[in-house]
Amino acid sequence: MPAGAEAPGDDADMARAGFWQSSPPGSLYDYIRVAAFSLDSGGRVEQWSERAAEFFGVPAAEAIGRDPIDAFAPAEVRGRAHHRMAEILDGREWNGLLPYRDPAGGQGLAEVYVMPADGGALCVAVDVAALRQIETDLAASQAVFGQSPMGFVLFDVRLRLIRVNDRFAEVFGRPADTHPGRGPHDFLSRVEADRLTAALRQVLETGDPVLDMPLVGTVPGDPARRRWAISLYRLHSNSGRPIGVAGLAVDVTGRQRAEREAAHARRNLALLNEAGSRIGTSLDLETTARELLDVAVPHFCDLASVDLYQALLSGAEELTGTSDGSGELRRVAFASAVSDAPVVMAGDDDVNPGDGPVSVGAVHRYRFSSASARALRTAQPQVIDGESGHDLRTPLVQSTLVVPMVARDTVLGLVQFSRAKGSEPFTGRDRMLAEELAARAAIFLDNARLYRREHERALILQRSLLPPDDPEAAGLDIACRYLPGSMETEVGGDWFDVIELPGHRTALVVGDVMGRGLRAAVAMGELRTAVRTLAMLDLEPAEVLTALDEVASGLGAPSAGRSRRSKETSDADLGEVYLATAVYAVYDSVTRRCTIANAGHLPPVVVEPGEQPMLLELPKGVPLGVGGEPFEETEVQLADGSLLALYTDGLVESRNHPLDEGLDAFRNSLADSGRPLEDVCDHVLATLDTAHGEDDIALLMARVEGLPADHVGDWRLEPQLTSVAKARELARGQLLAWDLEELVDTTELLVSELVTNALRHGYGDIRLRLLLDRTLVCEVWDSALVQPRRRRARDTDEGGRGLQLVAMLSRSWGSRRTHRGKTVWFELALRASASGSAGPSVDDLLNMF
């Protein structure tokens, strides 16, 4: 019978007997099948409740007045049942199991309780199957509540505890039987209790479960917080009415700790991966330090700084003061995620107490007793915080790790990692990560230091082999520039040279050794020396490059004493280093002709007055060191005011644009070449964005200023003895016309000697030429190929002293081959002061002989 329903018949009697009262909400009748009825003195059904009608499937109208055995008992048990009924009518109590037919026609088993009463009996029947299920459920519930490692809790509709298991009670520090009747605020903090109360109301009102809600609790006497994940769901009676909320709580303290450690490990691994990709992209020390802080802040710490030894930054060979931590340091980088203004680091007070933060760029020393100095001395990390005994005068910083930067057993500096107050303190795992970050940065810093040292050595070598900044040449205005590559690129083998040749001629050369580094600079020096030596032999440009090609091939050849393995390695290495390109040009200031030969180099640019710049069309030739191919010459006539520009590929070639585009830009930058030559060089470098620093740049520019016609005296003499006197007369007249009277006597004597030698040892017409520029040059041509040779004359010799006179009275002298013979020449300074000494007079020398 439904809760609250009344049974038919004498309700007052049944109520007095305690059977027909209304069932309270959530009573036992919601969970078991029970029926009650009464019998009269004759054993007939007297009262038959609705629950009985529902239980047996027999309505009251059919049951009342009938024998109950006949009403619901199966036929096969009715005989024994009637025997028991006779005993009951005699006043005996009875209970037992009795089969019955349920409303669906199936057979059930009921436990029947019969109690005699005033000439009849009261009967209660309970379905045995429902009882057994309740027993099973109670046993299972008791096992779960008593043995489960998870916390179980039941709340009623007023959000009061009905029951908790031992695990839940253990965490909150009270026995399980003391929890019923308490609310969330009795065992949780106010914030956590409010959260749980709101969740309970939500579940009770909506029926929607709440899963894995985080909850924090503490055990009395234990400050450690326990973290739970609680799931809530609504409980219903068999009729579907909400009767409370059940909760299943799982202790996730250990799991969250493991998750935090795993997340920490993943973060550290990601940080190391980021450090590997971001630190060391540059060979600049300061840049590497900043890259380290970019990785560390804010992902690892809130503030950080890097101090490097001053000796390291200045490029000193030895890092003095690093073994005892006494050396000067410079702060090269600082980063902060908590303040835009400079912040006092934990170690800054160990520099100058009370003086504020150490600024970037400041040079300082740490006190000997400080943790920073100890880290530098011992090469071991130090911790600066309140627990370490260090008085933190920085209110912003909670703790600091001072980590030395060590590479190849040498301390290069230190890095400070600091965390602000409110952040998690550094752990042992953090310390290991800090050491790894500092070690990686130290390797890159040491590589940058070694590279900088090698780069500076190569640069010093390269600069020492280049000509002076203001070279001079007869009939040419010279301007040159050399720009080394950036620190990120190794020194290349670019070079240029301006070589004065006899007869007011000038050799202009630009070259580029393929390869980089110190060996490329050394190879460049060797090739430049070879060029100057070959130029002094006054060879034609093609002959110079041919000889230089053999020199370059010899430089790359391994020595005979090397092993086969080292020979193969050397061949592989030197084959690249000792290949070179070059342009060699000889300009004659008298004829204004320029003879050029090219060995695989970019062609020169010529700008004629009033014309557009153009690339000279030259046979390109093969690079020096390849061998096997001849070099060709090209002769061009240059007018006064013409501009000749020689350069290396670093000026026009870049990975950002094609070579043709760079050449076009170079030509366009020379369009306005009428300005002073130094300004033209500056304009070219400014226009062509040479700041990329990918390669060295050599630029050599020459503006033609040929010798005026009145500065040249040129005569032909017949091969006769009278030509000696005529030569002296011509020379005297020309010098007097040039107002060089003080040089007349010396010039007459030396001209006489050269013309006499041409008559004696040569044949054909004799040519005499005097050239006036910064010096006076005298040249004598004849058709003989035999070169004059200076020898020491003995006292008994009648001749052999002419060339000795030439060598002693002239500034320099020499001879060179020509297409049809040879030329012997000497040079005189225009004034005595030009050579620094007046030298012996003609009379003094004649007396010596």
Salt bridges, closest charged atoms under 4 A:
ASP13 OD1 - ARG16 NH2 1.91
ASP30 OD2 - ARG241 NH2 3.52
ASP67 OD2 - HIS82 ND1 3.27
ASP70 OD1 - HIS82 NE2 3.55
GLU87 OE2 - HIS83 NE2 3.47
GLU87 OE1 - ARG84 NH1 3.41
ASP127 OD1 - ARG33 NH1 3.78
GLU135 OE2 - ARG132 NH1 3.91
ASP156 OD2 - ARG158 NH2 3.72
GLU170 OE2 - ARG167 NH1 3.26
ASP186 OD2 - ARG160 NH1 3.81
GLU192 OE1 - ARG195 NH1 2.99
ASP194 OD1 - HIS185 NE2 2.74
ASP194 OD2 - ARG190 NH1 3.87
ASP251 OD2 - ARG167 NH2 3.39
ASP251 OD2 - ARG226 NH2 2.24
GLU274 OE2 - ARG278 NH1 2.55
ASP284 OD1 - ARG452 NH2 3.65
GLU286 OE2 - ARG330 NH1 3.90
ASP307 OD1 - ARG331 NE 2.84
ASP307 OD2 - HIS364 NE2 3.39
GLU317 OE1 - ARG453 NH1 3.38
GLU317 OE1 - ARG457 NH2 2.99
GLU328 OE2 - ARG365 NH1 3.52
ASP348 OD1 - ARG331 NH2 3.01
ASP349 OD2 - ARG393 NH1 2.74
ASP350 OD1 - ARG367 NH2 2.96
ASP391 OD2 - ARG393 NH2 3.97
ASP430 OD1 - HIS264 NE2 2.78
ASP430 OD1 - ARG267 NH2 3.43
ASP430 OD2 - ARG419 NH1 3.15
GLU435 OE2 - ARG431 NE 3.53
GLU436 OE2 - ARG440 NE 2.95
ASP446 OD2 - ARG408 NE 2.72
ASP446 OD1 - ARG449 NH2 2.89
GLU472 OE1 - ARG774 NH1 3.55
ASP497 OD2 - ARG528 NE 3.05
ASP497 OD2 - ARG532 NH1 2.81
GLU500 OE1 - ARG774 NH2 2.53
ASP538 OD2 - ARG505 NH2 2.54
ASP538 OD2 - ARG816 NE 3.26
GLU568 OE2 - ARG564 NE 3.54
ASP571 OD2 - LYS567 NZ 3.17
GLU635 OE2 - ARG593 NE 3.48
ASP640 OD1 - ARG592 NE 2.69
ASP664 OD1 - ARG667 NH2 2.51
ASP672 OD2 - ARG675 NH2 3.03
GLU678 OE1 - ARG481 NH2 2.78
ASP682 OD1 - ARG481 NH2 2.85
GLU694 OE2 - ARG655 NH1 3.50
ASP695 OD1 - ARG516 NH1 3.34
ASP714 OD2 - ARG767 NH2 2.54
GLU742 OE2 - ARG831 NH1 2.85
GLU748 OE2 - ARG732 NE 2.88
ASP773 OD2 - ARG774 NE 3.85
GLU779 OE1 - ARG769 NH2 2.70
GLU779 OE2 - ARG816 NH2 3.22
ASP782 OD1 - LYS822 NZ 2.78
ASP797 OD2 - ARG791 NH1 3.76
ASP797 OD2 - ARG794 NE 3.60
